[in-house]
């Protein structure tokens, strides 16, 4: 994001200015949730169960909606929140899968809300996902404000985030909303040179998804931009403080490995259990080319990979180095094992939306086209999601 106008006056402006942004965020958030939850429920009933809605069934509409959006990895998160990590593999039809592949922060928060509020674990997931997405929108707006982006363009970003093609990731019981919130907070704190706060965000990012450990590169890149490489070579105190913050980020990763060592005997359980899903480390180009030639959803995944790398190039073209490094690593690492679920990794990243903004920031027509296509595509993927179509994951 390149600076377009001075930002401090907006950041420290009147309560009305802050309330105005919050109003736009709340409106976009509420409308998108009501719309996509309703579309998901209707899509599940009409194309899934085939049942007819009655007045009696309307009274448990939320329970039906919550159940319909709990697909794919939602089951694994639920088992961790309710019972903890498995003692031994028992999942899938082959009986050799386990919830060891998933980090503990998201299901742990659900368990905490379940105990404190007395709500079901599934409802706790929805509270976390939606609340985190709402907070993410606030920090995303703050990040754009720091760069001096004009008001009406920030409004576009907010609405596109609420009606993006894979909005279903942010309304379903998945880690994407929590990870997005922490990522937005990480960049905001890094832009403000709040290194300890940025490190805490990275700490919880790592505890949410393994890829969160890559947040160290954001802190390092922004540190170099702030102090210069010579400050690190001279071991100057401010630079060293930012460098020390980096060591906080991977701690959950090593704590979990220690836990697995005593719990399962294998400190790399989170990695090795993924063989149950047919994942193995290999050449990402081979995975991509094979998927491109296979057809069907594999070709769709392969094409989305090309889109992802093109968006990453937009960031480097706009000299957004920390955003580029974080994005390129986070979309490349998953390709070492498979091209499956690539859109989840791509659209769950804050830099992806920065790149999309940079593409259309000077053309209002393109902004409207992108927003319209995003909302239409989101409807399609929402219906596919609630009916457990694997290409939607």
ZAKOL-845749 format. One record per residue (C-alpha): x, y, z; residue in one letter. Coordinates in nm, 4 decimals. Example, Ala and Ser with C-alpha at 12.3 -4.5 7.8 and 13.67 -1.06 7.14 Angstrom:
ZAKOL-845749
X, Y, Z, roti
1.2300, -0.4500, 0.7800, A
1.3670, -0.1060, 0.7140, S
//
This chain:
ZAKOL-845749
X, Y, Z, roti
0.0000, 0.0000, 0.0000, X
0.1544, 0.3228, -0.1096, X
0.0886, 0.6427, 0.0836, X
-0.1802, 0.8468, -0.0899, X
-0.2490, 1.1176, 0.1693, X
-0.1462, 1.2007, 0.5283, X
-0.2996, 0.9618, 0.7789, X
-0.2344, 1.0958, 1.1305, X
-0.5303, 1.3379, 1.1240, X
-0.7651, 1.0490, 1.0551, X
-0.6055, 0.8197, 1.3091, X
-0.6319, 1.0779, 1.5851, X
-0.9479, 1.2474, 1.4626, X
-1.2816, 1.3038, 1.6284, X
-1.5034, 1.0346, 1.7729, X
-1.7327, 1.0843, 1.4752, X
-1.4583, 0.9847, 1.2304, X
-1.3846, 0.6676, 1.4266, X
-1.7563, 0.5945, 1.4636, X
-1.8033, 0.6361, 1.0897, X
-1.5558, 0.3608, 1.0114, X
-1.7037, 0.1385, 1.2771, X
-2.0505, 0.1907, 1.1302, X
-1.9373, 0.0833, 0.7852, X
-1.7612, -0.2196, 0.9299, X
-2.0650, -0.3241, 1.1354, X
-2.3047, -0.2794, 0.8426, X
-2.0891, -0.4835, 0.6052, X
-2.0294, -0.7461, 0.8731, X
-2.3951, -0.7907, 0.9736, X
-2.5327, -0.7918, 0.6184, X
-2.2760, -1.0458, 0.4997, X
-2.3391, -1.2787, 0.7953, X
-2.7174, -1.2734, 0.7627, X
-2.6954, -1.3207, 0.3874, X
-2.4426, -1.6030, 0.3700, X
-2.5772, -1.7976, 0.6661, X
-2.9224, -1.7869, 0.5051, X
-2.7833, -1.8838, 0.1642, X
-2.5901, -2.1684, 0.3245, X
-2.8934, -2.3018, 0.5072, X
-3.1146, -2.2830, 0.1977, X
-2.8429, -2.4390, -0.0147, X
-2.8024, -2.7242, 0.2303, X
-3.1748, -2.7901, 0.2479, X
-3.2504, -2.7562, -0.1232, X
-2.9452, -2.9338, -0.2633, X
-2.8496, -3.1512, 0.0317, X
-3.1312, -3.2848, 0.2475, X
-3.4112, -3.1972, 0.0061, X
-3.6555, -3.1411, 0.2925, X
-3.9273, -2.8778, 0.3021, X
-3.9090, -2.5973, 0.5588, X
-4.2038, -2.5727, 0.7969, X
-4.2958, -2.3166, 1.0605, X
-4.1927, -2.5649, 1.3274, X
-3.8486, -2.6137, 1.1753, X
-3.7862, -2.2375, 1.1780, X
-3.7535, -2.2410, 1.5560, X
-3.4297, -2.4404, 1.5391, X
-3.2983, -2.2610, 1.2312, X
-2.9687, -2.1612, 1.3950, X
-2.8915, -2.5189, 1.5036, X
-2.9536, -2.6375, 1.1501, X
-2.7377, -2.3582, 1.0094, X
-2.4548, -2.4268, 1.2534, X
-2.4553, -2.7963, 1.1695, X
-2.4585, -2.7343, 0.7938, X
-2.1475, -2.5120, 0.8065, X
-1.9518, -2.7568, 1.0228, X
-1.7708, -2.9383, 0.7419, X
-1.4253, -3.0805, 0.6766, X
-1.1740, -2.9804, 0.9505, X
-1.4519, -2.8599, 1.1811, X
-1.4787, -3.2184, 1.3066, X
-1.1129, -3.2247, 1.4095, X
-1.1337, -2.8915, 1.5898, X
-1.4406, -3.0160, 1.7764, X
-1.2661, -3.3299, 1.8975, X
-0.9746, -3.1265, 2.0358, X
-1.2073, -2.8800, 2.2102, X
-1.4262, -3.1520, 2.3601, X
-1.1843, -3.4359, 2.4346, X
-0.8322, -3.3038, 2.3830, X
-0.5711, -3.4531, 2.1532, X
-0.6099, -3.8190, 2.0555, X
-0.4023, -4.0796, 2.2338, X
-0.3733, -4.2779, 1.9117, X
-0.4942, -4.2505, 1.5483, X
-0.8489, -4.3657, 1.4840, X
-1.0024, -4.1279, 1.2298, X
-1.1092, -4.1692, 0.8664, X
-1.2313, -4.4988, 0.7244, X
-0.8792, -4.6389, 0.7457, X
-0.8494, -4.5579, 1.1160, X
-0.5029, -4.4038, 1.0870, X
-0.5859, -4.0310, 1.1107, X
-0.5786, -3.8107, 1.4184, X
-0.6295, -3.4510, 1.5316, X
-0.2561, -3.4128, 1.5968, X
-0.2179, -3.2038, 1.2807, X
-0.4031, -2.9056, 1.4296, X
-0.2680, -2.6367, 1.6602, X
-0.4370, -2.5795, 1.9972, X
-0.5282, -2.2082, 2.0209, X
-0.8543, -2.2114, 1.8207, X
-1.0076, -2.5231, 1.9808, X
-0.8641, -2.4141, 2.3167, X
-1.0500, -2.0834, 2.2974, X
-1.3695, -2.2697, 2.2087, X
-1.3261, -2.4918, 2.5114, X
-1.2744, -2.1853, 2.7304, X
-1.5936, -2.0176, 2.6032, X
-1.7798, -2.3450, 2.6443, X
-1.6791, -2.3599, 3.0094, X
-1.7316, -1.9902, 3.0857, X
-2.0570, -1.9241, 2.8989, X
-2.2147, -2.2682, 2.9042, X
-2.2655, -2.2710, 2.5272, X
-2.1893, -2.5657, 2.3029, X
-1.8416, -2.6042, 2.1573, X
-1.9830, -2.5542, 1.8077, X
-2.1523, -2.2280, 1.9067, X
-1.8258, -2.1192, 2.0680, X
-1.6504, -2.1724, 1.7351, X
-1.8992, -1.9420, 1.5646, X
-1.8576, -1.6751, 1.8329, X
-1.4792, -1.6855, 1.7936, X
-1.4804, -1.6885, 1.4132, X
-1.7253, -1.4006, 1.3746, X
-1.5862, -1.1858, 1.6555, X
-1.2308, -1.2324, 1.5296, X
-1.3340, -1.1407, 1.1766, X
-1.5008, -0.8247, 1.3046, X
-1.1863, -0.7276, 1.4944, X
-0.9783, -0.8149, 1.1882, X
-1.1782, -0.5645, 0.9814, X
-1.1006, -0.2920, 1.2345, X
-0.7268, -0.3569, 1.2219, X
-0.7310, -0.3940, 0.8453, X
-0.8910, -0.0497, 0.8223, X
-0.6248, 0.0826, 1.0630, X
-0.3487, -0.0614, 0.8439, X
-0.4873, 0.1135, 0.5378, X
-0.5325, 0.4333, 0.7353, X
-0.1680, 0.4215, 0.8376, X
-0.0800, 0.4211, 0.4688, X
-0.3026, 0.7227, 0.4050, X
-0.5543, 0.5421, 0.1831, X
-0.8630, 0.7486, 0.1016, X
-1.1857, 0.6823, 0.2930, X
-1.3932, 0.5516, 0.0036, X
-1.1184, 0.3069, -0.0904, X
-1.1061, 0.1748, 0.2649, X
-1.4816, 0.1232, 0.2462, X
-1.4261, -0.0850, -0.0661, X
-1.1683, -0.2979, 0.1165, X
-1.4076, -0.3532, 0.4065, X
-1.6967, -0.4586, 0.1840, X
-1.4768, -0.6784, -0.0309, X
-1.3440, -0.8538, 0.2778, X
-1.7056, -0.9256, 0.3797, X
-1.8073, -1.0422, 0.0314, X
-1.4886, -1.2022, -0.0977, X
-1.5102, -1.5292, -0.2969, X
-1.4116, -1.7448, 0.0005, X
-1.6068, -1.5607, 0.2668, X
-1.7275, -1.9002, 0.3842, X
-1.3882, -1.9517, 0.5509, X
-1.4651, -1.6605, 0.7816, X
-1.8173, -1.7646, 0.8792, X
-1.7580, -2.1386, 0.9196, X
-1.5977, -2.2984, 1.2291, X
-1.2472, -2.2641, 1.0892, X
-0.9223, -2.1016, 1.2023, X
-0.9133, -1.8484, 0.9178, X
-1.0878, -1.5617, 1.1019, X
-0.8615, -1.5935, 1.4054, X
-0.5523, -1.6184, 1.1878, X
-0.6609, -1.3199, 0.9770, X
-0.7220, -1.1093, 1.2874, X
-0.3812, -1.1925, 1.4328, X
-0.2130, -1.1261, 1.0972, X
-0.3778, -0.7856, 1.0628, X
-0.2734, -0.7023, 1.4192, X
0.0795, -0.8234, 1.3443, X
0.1155, -0.5919, 1.0440, X
-0.0432, -0.3016, 1.2302, X
0.1960, -0.3409, 1.5232, X
0.4917, -0.3823, 1.2874, X
0.3953, -0.0676, 1.0961, X
0.3789, 0.1172, 1.4302, X
0.7135, -0.0336, 1.5414, X
0.5502, -0.2038, 1.8409, X
0.7823, -0.5026, 1.8316, X
0.6754, -0.6794, 2.1511, X
0.3072, -0.6524, 2.0580, X
0.3889, -0.7819, 1.7095, X
0.5768, -1.0750, 1.8622, X
0.2771, -1.1608, 2.0831, X
0.0562, -1.1611, 1.7728, X
0.3052, -1.3906, 1.6009, X
0.3100, -1.6141, 1.9086, X
-0.0644, -1.6738, 1.8874, X
-0.0501, -1.7038, 1.5077, X
0.1894, -1.9950, 1.5532, X
-0.0463, -2.1458, 1.8095, X
-0.3316, -2.1161, 1.5597, X
-0.1665, -2.2507, 1.2446, X
0.1811, -2.3873, 1.1852, X
0.2306, -2.1268, 0.9122, X
0.2032, -1.8598, 1.1802, X
0.5695, -1.9119, 1.2592, X
0.6434, -1.7356, 0.9295, X
0.5396, -1.4099, 1.0948, X
0.9016, -1.3776, 1.2080, X
0.9825, -1.2598, 0.8557, X
0.7336, -0.9739, 0.8844, X
0.8961, -0.8530, 1.2064, X
1.2463, -0.8954, 1.0641, X
1.1672, -0.7154, 0.7392, X
0.9948, -0.4251, 0.9115, X
1.2820, -0.4064, 1.1623, X
1.5338, -0.3722, 0.8831, X
1.3178, -0.1018, 0.7239, X
1.2964, 0.0804, 1.0570, X
1.6590, 0.0632, 1.1685, X
1.8602, -0.0321, 0.8622, X
2.0883, -0.3324, 0.8267, X
2.3840, -0.1437, 0.9757, X
2.2045, -0.1083, 1.3090, X
2.1942, -0.4860, 1.3383, X
2.5578, -0.5236, 1.2383, X
2.6536, -0.2682, 1.5037, X
2.4348, -0.4447, 1.7629, X
2.2521, -0.1228, 1.8446, X
2.0044, -0.1613, 2.1306, X
1.6761, -0.0648, 1.9499, X
1.7532, -0.3057, 1.6678, X
1.8470, -0.5813, 1.9122, X
1.5158, -0.5365, 2.0961, X
1.3235, -0.5956, 1.7757, X
1.5396, -0.8984, 1.7037, X
1.4741, -1.0459, 2.0486, X
1.1000, -1.0174, 1.9836, X
1.1431, -1.2662, 1.6992, X
1.2310, -1.5455, 1.9427, X
0.8866, -1.5231, 2.1024, X
0.7045, -1.6190, 1.7827, X
0.8047, -1.9896, 1.7430, X
0.7612, -2.0794, 2.1103, X
0.4177, -2.2486, 2.0711, X
0.5665, -2.4638, 1.7990, X
0.8365, -2.6004, 2.0285, X
0.6000, -2.6294, 2.3241, X
0.3660, -2.8446, 2.1171, X
0.6557, -3.0611, 1.9999, X
0.7545, -3.1141, 2.3628, X
0.3960, -3.2037, 2.4489, X
0.3777, -3.4542, 2.1627, X
0.7072, -3.6095, 2.2687, X
0.5665, -3.7015, 2.6097, X
0.2101, -3.7620, 2.4882, X
0.2678, -3.9713, 2.1755, X
0.6406, -4.0419, 2.1743, X
0.6802, -3.8530, 1.8467, X
0.7597, -3.4793, 1.8669, X
0.6712, -3.4456, 1.4983, X
0.3257, -3.5996, 1.5299, X
0.1680, -3.2868, 1.3810, X
0.3676, -3.3469, 1.0617, X
0.3793, -3.7257, 1.0385, X
0.0059, -3.7731, 1.0893, X
-0.0557, -3.5857, 0.7648, X
0.0472, -3.8962, 0.5753, X
-0.3036, -4.0143, 0.6654, X
-0.4346, -3.7481, 0.4268, X
-0.2021, -3.8664, 0.1516, X
0.0432, -3.5795, 0.1967, X
0.4158, -3.6267, 0.1507, X
0.6960, -3.3773, 0.0962, X
0.7877, -3.3433, -0.2687, X
0.8555, -3.1049, -0.5557, X
0.5868, -2.8323, -0.5565, X
0.6213, -2.7845, -0.9320, X
0.5514, -3.1550, -0.9874, X
0.2404, -3.1307, -0.7692, X
0.1265, -2.8236, -0.9605, X
0.1859, -2.9690, -1.3075, X
0.0239, -3.2998, -1.2166, X
-0.2825, -3.1159, -1.0856, X
-0.3006, -2.8985, -1.3963, X
-0.3037, -3.2066, -1.6195, X
-0.5452, -3.4075, -1.4031, X
-0.8531, -3.1944, -1.4619, X
-1.1512, -3.1257, -1.2404, X
-1.0878, -2.9689, -0.9001, X
-0.7151, -3.0434, -0.9306, X
-0.6915, -2.8138, -1.2317, X
-0.8895, -2.5515, -1.0443, X
-0.6401, -2.5721, -0.7576, X
-0.3485, -2.5470, -1.0020, X
-0.4955, -2.2363, -1.1660, X
-0.5532, -2.0750, -0.8261, X
-0.1831, -2.1296, -0.7512, X
-0.0906, -1.9246, -1.0576, X
-0.3285, -1.6509, -0.9413, X
-0.1672, -1.6583, -0.5972, X
0.1838, -1.6073, -0.7309, X
0.0706, -1.3311, -0.9649, X
-0.0838, -1.1502, -0.6689, X
0.2417, -1.1928, -0.4796, X
0.4244, -1.0284, -0.7703, X
0.1910, -0.7310, -0.7367, X
0.3198, -0.6825, -0.3829, X
0.6838, -0.6855, -0.4858, X
0.5989, -0.4494, -0.7734, X
0.4473, -0.2084, -0.5214, X
0.7557, -0.2501, -0.2965, X
0.5583, -0.4061, -0.0158, X
0.8426, -0.6281, 0.0940, X
0.7226, -0.7667, 0.4273, X
0.3783, -0.8404, 0.2788, X
0.5400, -1.0132, -0.0195, X
0.7779, -1.2260, 0.1858, X
0.5043, -1.3394, 0.4238, X
0.2639, -1.4203, 0.1416, X
0.5129, -1.6020, -0.0806, X
0.6261, -1.8247, 0.2052, X
0.2728, -1.8980, 0.3274, X
0.1526, -2.0066, -0.0167, X
0.4682, -2.2013, -0.1045, X
0.5140, -2.4133, 0.2091, X
0.1767, -2.5957, 0.1705, X
0.2688, -2.6805, -0.1892, X
0.5560, -2.8933, -0.0633, X
0.3014, -3.1624, 0.0254, X
-0.0054, -3.1056, -0.1944, X
-0.2017, -2.8541, -0.3997, X
-0.5246, -2.9416, -0.2180, X
-0.7003, -2.6625, -0.0247, X
-0.4710, -2.3989, -0.1781, X
-0.7455, -2.1311, -0.1991, X
-0.7835, -2.1621, 0.1774, X
-0.4196, -2.0670, 0.2259, X
-0.4421, -1.7893, -0.0326, X
-0.7642, -1.6155, 0.0727, X
-0.6892, -1.6557, 0.4410, X
-0.3929, -1.4181, 0.4096, X
-0.4178, -1.0450, 0.4688, X
-0.1525, -0.9639, 0.2000, X
-0.3770, -1.1273, -0.0618, X
-0.6335, -0.8528, -0.0109, X
-0.3641, -0.5858, -0.0131, X
-0.2522, -0.7142, -0.3541, X
-0.6094, -0.7165, -0.4862, X
-0.6548, -0.3592, -0.3641, X
-0.3340, -0.2512, -0.5348, X
-0.4653, -0.3923, -0.8635, X
-0.7860, -0.1874, -0.8602, X
-0.7002, 0.1134, -0.6454, X
-0.6883, 0.3564, -0.9398, X
-0.9965, 0.2294, -1.1236, X
-1.3412, 0.2578, -0.9659, X
-1.4989, 0.0394, -1.2361, X
-1.2607, -0.2446, -1.1574, X
-1.3371, -0.2078, -0.7880, X
-1.7099, -0.2511, -0.8516, X
-1.6475, -0.5456, -1.0835, X
-1.4229, -0.7152, -0.8271, X
-1.6769, -0.6618, -0.5490, X
-1.9656, -0.7924, -0.7608, X
-1.7750, -1.0990, -0.8792, X
-1.6581, -1.1666, -0.5253, X
-2.0113, -1.1640, -0.3833, X
-2.1464, -1.3822, -0.6635, X
-1.8644, -1.6336, -0.6289, X
-1.9039, -1.6360, -0.2514, X
-2.2632, -1.7493, -0.2941, X
-2.1520, -2.0393, -0.5117, X
-1.8790, -2.1553, -0.2754, X
-2.1033, -2.1185, 0.0295, X
-2.3591, -2.3572, -0.1199, X
-2.0795, -2.5947, -0.2220, X
-1.9309, -2.5798, 0.1292, X
-2.2484, -2.6718, 0.3178, X
-2.2933, -2.9659, 0.0820, X
-1.9367, -3.0846, 0.1484, X
-1.8070, -3.0395, -0.2069, X
-1.4361, -3.0907, -0.1730, X
-1.3340, -2.8288, -0.4299, X
-1.4702, -2.5618, -0.1943, X
-1.2246, -2.6388, 0.0833, X
//
